[in-house]
Amino acid sequence: MEIINWHSILESLLFAAGDEGLTLKHVAEVLEVDELRAGEILEELKQVYEEDGERGIMIVQLAGTYQLATKKENADYLKRLVDSPNTSTLSQAALETLAIIAYKQPITRTEIEEIRGVKTERPLHTLMTKALIKEVGRAEGTGRAYLYGTTKEFLDYFGLKNIDELPKLPDRVEEEFVQEEADLFFEKFQQNLNP
C-alpha cells in the first residue's frame, strides 16, 4: 500500500499558488479527495505550522482561499529585507512586465502573460511593492480581472511629466530593433533606480 504524504503535497501546492491561494474545492480536486478530507488535511498542516515554533510560515484563510503567509513575529526582519539596498534592483522579468504595462496600460495580467509568454504574478507583486504600478480598475466581462497601470513614482523614476513622454514605438516593429529599445529602456531604468 502506497503512503501518500499529503502535508508535503499540500505545502507544495500552496507555495506554487502564491498570493492567489487555493480554494477548498480546488485542493480537493487536485488531491483527488472529497472536500471533507481536503479540509482535514489543510487543518492538520495548519496545526503543524502553529505548533512548530521553528517555522516561519503559516496557513491563512483569506477570502475563501488558503495560502501560505509569513508569521507576524518575523515582520521586522521582512521589513529590513524589503528596505535593504540589495533589493532595489528589478529582475529582467519585472522590467519586461513594467515596459509592457507602461506602453499598453490599462492591461490585465492575462494580457501581459500573453505578450511575455510566461507567468507574471511575481513580477507584478514586485512592481506593486515598489509602487511602480497599481490596480487602476477592473476589466469588463467574465471574472472582471484587475487592470494595471503605472504610478506617479514610475514617472518620477524616469523623469517624465506624463506617460505621453515615453519614447514612441515604431509602427513597423523589427524584432532586433525592439530588443535594442528594450535594452536601452531597462538600462535607463536601472540607472534611475541606482543613482
PEKA-V613254 format. One record per residue. N is the residue number from 0. PHI is phi in degrees with one decimal (* if undefined). D_FIRST is the distance of its C-alpha to the first C-alpha in Angstrom with 2 decimals. Layout:
# PEKA-V613254
n->[N;N]
phi->[PHI;PHI]
d_first->[D_FIRST;D_FIRST]
This chain:
# PEKA-V613254
n->[0;1;2;3;4;5;6;7;8;9;10;11;12;13;14;15;16;17;18;19;20;21;22;23;24;25;26;27;28;29;30;31;32;33;34;35;36;37;38;39;40;41;42;43;44;45;46;47;48;49;50;51;52;53;54;55;56;57;58;59;60;61;62;63;64;65;66;67;68;69;70;71;72;73;74;75;76;77;78;79;80;81;82;83;84;85;86;87;88;89;90;91;92;93;94;95;96;97;98;99;100;101;102;103;104;105;106;107;108;109;110;111;112;113;114;115;116;117;118;119;120;121;122;123;124;125;126;127;128;129;130;131;132;133;134;135;136;137;138;139;140;141;142;143;144;145;146;147;148;149;150;151;152;153;154;155;156;157;158;159;160;161;162;163;164;165;166;167;168;169;170;171;172;173;174;175;176;177;178;179;180;181;182;183;184;185;186;187;188;189;190;191;192;193;194]
phi->[*;-78.5;-97.5;-100.9;-87.4;-58.5;-62.7;-62.8;-63.2;-63.0;-59.4;-63.1;-63.6;-65.3;-63.3;-65.9;-70.9;61.7;-67.1;-71.2;67.0;-132.0;-79.1;-59.0;-61.5;-65.9;-58.6;-60.1;-63.3;-67.9;-78.6;58.5;-132.6;-76.7;-63.7;-61.8;-66.3;-60.7;-63.7;-63.5;-63.4;-60.0;-65.3;-61.1;-66.0;-58.3;-64.8;-57.5;-63.1;-66.2;-80.7;-94.3;-65.4;-83.4;-83.9;-103.6;-125.7;-147.8;-103.2;-122.4;-112.6;-131.1;49.3;80.1;-122.6;-104.3;-152.4;-80.3;-142.4;-81.4;-75.0;-60.2;-60.7;-98.9;-58.0;-61.3;-72.2;-66.2;-62.9;-61.8;-61.9;-65.3;-83.6;-69.6;-62.6;-66.7;-99.0;-81.4;-87.1;-106.1;-71.9;-58.9;-61.9;-66.5;-64.7;-62.3;-62.1;-61.8;-62.7;-62.3;-63.1;-58.2;-88.3;-111.9;-60.8;-74.6;-144.9;-89.0;-60.2;-61.3;-65.5;-63.1;-64.2;-64.9;-71.8;-77.9;83.7;-143.2;-62.4;-128.6;-58.8;-67.8;-59.9;-62.8;-61.3;-60.3;-65.9;-71.2;-60.8;-86.3;59.9;-88.6;-134.0;-152.5;-77.0;-113.7;156.0;-127.4;-75.3;-75.4;100.8;-60.1;84.7;45.0;-60.9;-66.9;-104.0;-112.6;-147.5;-81.5;-114.6;-61.1;-59.6;-58.8;-61.4;-60.5;-58.4;-97.8;65.6;-102.4;-78.1;-154.0;-66.9;-66.9;-82.7;-61.0;-58.2;-72.0;-84.3;-67.2;-63.8;-104.0;-95.3;-96.0;-57.1;-65.9;-63.6;-61.5;-64.1;-62.7;-63.2;-63.6;-62.1;-64.9;-59.6;-65.5;-63.3;-63.6;-62.8;-62.3;-63.6;-71.7;-72.2;-122.1;-66.4]
d_first->[0.00;3.79;6.45;9.53;12.84;14.93;18.00;18.23;17.89;20.40;22.71;22.90;23.64;26.33;27.84;28.08;29.59;32.31;35.21;34.30;31.22;28.66;29.05;26.47;26.38;25.79;22.93;21.29;21.94;20.60;17.36;17.13;17.13;20.16;22.96;22.46;18.96;20.42;23.29;21.21;19.44;22.96;24.48;21.94;22.61;26.29;26.35;24.86;27.72;30.31;29.51;29.40;33.09;32.39;31.00;33.55;31.79;30.81;29.60;32.47;32.91;35.99;37.32;34.10;31.97;29.79;30.56;30.60;33.96;35.68;36.65;40.28;40.98;40.80;43.23;46.13;44.24;42.99;46.61;47.75;45.28;46.59;50.19;50.00;52.13;49.26;47.63;50.83;50.17;48.20;45.66;46.53;44.12;45.92;49.30;48.43;47.20;50.39;52.61;51.03;51.48;55.03;56.12;54.20;54.19;53.29;49.96;46.40;43.30;42.19;45.59;45.38;41.95;43.44;46.26;44.21;41.27;38.76;37.50;40.20;38.66;39.07;42.58;43.69;42.54;44.40;47.52;47.52;47.09;50.10;51.95;52.72;51.30;50.81;49.71;52.85;51.78;49.44;49.32;50.22;47.70;44.08;42.31;45.61;44.36;46.13;49.06;49.74;53.10;54.77;56.43;59.76;58.08;57.18;60.84;61.95;59.81;61.43;64.88;64.94;67.00;64.83;62.15;64.90;65.82;62.63;63.58;63.74;61.26;63.00;63.24;62.05;59.11;58.75;55.33;56.94;59.35;56.63;54.72;57.97;58.69;55.17;55.55;58.91;57.53;54.66;57.08;59.52;56.75;55.51;59.13;59.62;56.46;57.55;61.36]
